[in-house]
Amino acid sequence: MRAASGGPATPADHAHAGHAHAGHAHDHGFGAHRHDVPGADGQPVTWSSLLALGVSGGLAAQWVRYSRARERDGRLISLNATAFRAVTSSSAVTVKAGIGRQEARIAPYANWSGFVAAGYFRDLPKGFSVYVEPSFSRARYDAALLGFGKRRSDNNQSVLITILNRHVVFGRFTPRISYTFTRQNSTIPLYKFQRSRLEVGLTTTF
């Protein structure tokens, strides 16, 4: 179970790691988008009416260490950007992209990776809200993996669906349900997989 907290959230605030390569990872979820902030007339307003277009980005660097596979130790650098646009007072779209570089002690574990994603948020009748996000990521490794005789190259497709009801509140928390389907193809069959994940979490704003 997860809880999201922090400042005012919009549909664009959900973090982009339902799946991960060595070079990047992204997660999914969103919070209730309505916040009772006084408008000019003293009535509650929605962030979608305040923010027609938003753009953000990030650069991160870290050192990754594996306790049982030291040959994979190395620096990880990632760059990502997100654009958010409110289409109407009850719907919004997001577009995301990022690249990453994972260094390693040996070349077969070092790689470049990248991802693109597009999301759509909409309020539905009876207090329901839904967010849908398909994404695609790719990772290319520097050298052939010992024992396989070929370079590893992964393509990953994923679809996320998240639903919540703004009228269902426990204290300050609103339950949400997320389902993610992921399929990965790889030049090395060992790394091919298909996975479904169901998450039940709590979201709130302060």
Protein Blocks (a to p, Z undefined) as FASTA:
>chain_A
ZZdedddddfklpccdfbccfkbccdeddddfbdcdddfkopacdfklmmmbccdddddd
dddddfklmklgccdddddddddddfblmbccdddddddddddfbfklgccddddddddd
dddeehiacdddddddddddfbdcehklpacdddddddddddddfkbcghjaccdddddd
dddddfblklgccdddddddddddZZ
